[in-house]
């Protein structure tokens, strides 16, 4: 199984980005998927998770601003990030629970 993230970049505070994570293989629809992030000098932390049935959970720091979703037909999970803050700056990683597999990460930088 391989996970490939895309959609990161530089955005001003208050802006939006949408991250995508495309998975190979046929087991995507069976697995919970998560987005994590790691800022410089900090531990990797859970941002959002969606299970195979579509139930979602979020870190308190992103509730109301970020939305995780999935498209099983495209083997893809998304993270819509709105009202971005400088403290959201980090490398964002996709995670597939079923195979304990990480993507390579995509950099998100929020700065004016």
C-alpha positions in Angstrom: 0.0 0.0 0.0 1.2 3.5 -0.9 -0.2 6.8 0.2 0.6 10.0 -1.7 -0.3 13.4 -0.3 -0.7 16.6 -2.3 -2.1 20.1 -1.9 0.3 21.7 0.6 1.9 25.1 0.1 2.2 28.6 1.4 -0.9 30.5 2.4 -1.7 33.7 4.3 -3.4 33.6 7.7 -7.1 33.3 7.2 -6.7 31.4 4.0 -7.6 27.9 2.9 -6.0 24.8 1.5 -7.2 21.3 0.6 -5.0 18.4 1.1 -5.5 15.1 -0.7 -4.1 11.6 0.0 -4.5 9.0 -2.7 -4.1 5.3 -1.7 -3.2 2.4 -3.8 -4.8 -1.0 -3.5 -8.4 -2.2 -2.9 -8.6 -2.0 0.9 -9.0 1.7 1.2 -12.8 1.6 1.8 -12.3 -0.8 4.7 -9.8 1.4 6.6 -10.0 4.3 8.9 -7.9 7.2 7.6 -6.2 9.9 9.5 -4.4 13.2 9.1 -1.5 14.0 11.4 0.9 16.9 11.5 4.3 17.6 12.9 5.7 21.1 13.5 9.4 21.7 13.9 10.6 20.6 17.4 7.2 19.1 18.3 5.7 15.6 18.3 3.5 14.4 15.6 -0.2 14.9 16.5 -3.5 13.7 15.3 -5.5 16.3 13.4 -8.5 14.4 12.2 -9.7 10.9 11.6 -12.5 9.3 9.5 -13.6 5.7 9.9 -14.8 3.4 7.1 -18.4 4.4 7.8 -17.7 8.1 7.5 -17.7 9.1 11.2 -15.2 11.8 12.0 -13.2 13.2 14.9 -11.0 16.2 15.2 -8.4 17.7 17.5 -9.8 20.5 19.6 -7.4 22.9 17.9 -8.9 22.5 14.5 -12.6 21.9 15.2 -14.8 24.1 13.2 -12.0 25.0 10.8 -10.9 21.7 9.3 -13.0 19.0 7.6 -11.9 15.5 6.8 -13.8 13.5 4.1 -13.2 10.5 1.9 -14.1 9.3 -1.6 -14.0 5.6 -1.7 -14.5 5.5 -5.5 -11.2 7.5 -5.8 -9.3 5.9 -2.9 -8.8 9.4 -1.6 -9.1 11.1 1.7 -9.2 14.9 1.9 -8.5 17.6 4.5 -10.2 20.9 3.9 -8.5 23.5 6.0 -10.1 26.9 6.4 -9.3 30.0 8.6 -5.7 28.9 8.7 -3.4 30.2 11.5 0.4 30.4 11.7 0.3 27.7 14.4 -1.1 25.3 11.7 2.3 25.4 10.0 3.6 21.8 9.9 4.2 18.8 7.7 0.9 17.0 7.3 0.9 13.2 7.0 -1.8 10.9 5.8 -2.2 7.6 7.7 -4.0 4.3 6.8 -4.9 2.4 10.0 -5.5 -1.0 8.4 -1.9 -1.3 7.2 -0.3 1.2 9.7 1.1 3.0 6.6 2.2 6.7 6.4 2.4 9.0 3.4 5.5 11.0 2.7 4.1 14.2 4.1 3.2 17.6 2.6 4.4 21.0 3.9 1.8 23.6 5.0 3.1 27.0 5.8 0.8 29.8 7.1 2.5 33.1 7.0 2.1 36.7 5.8 
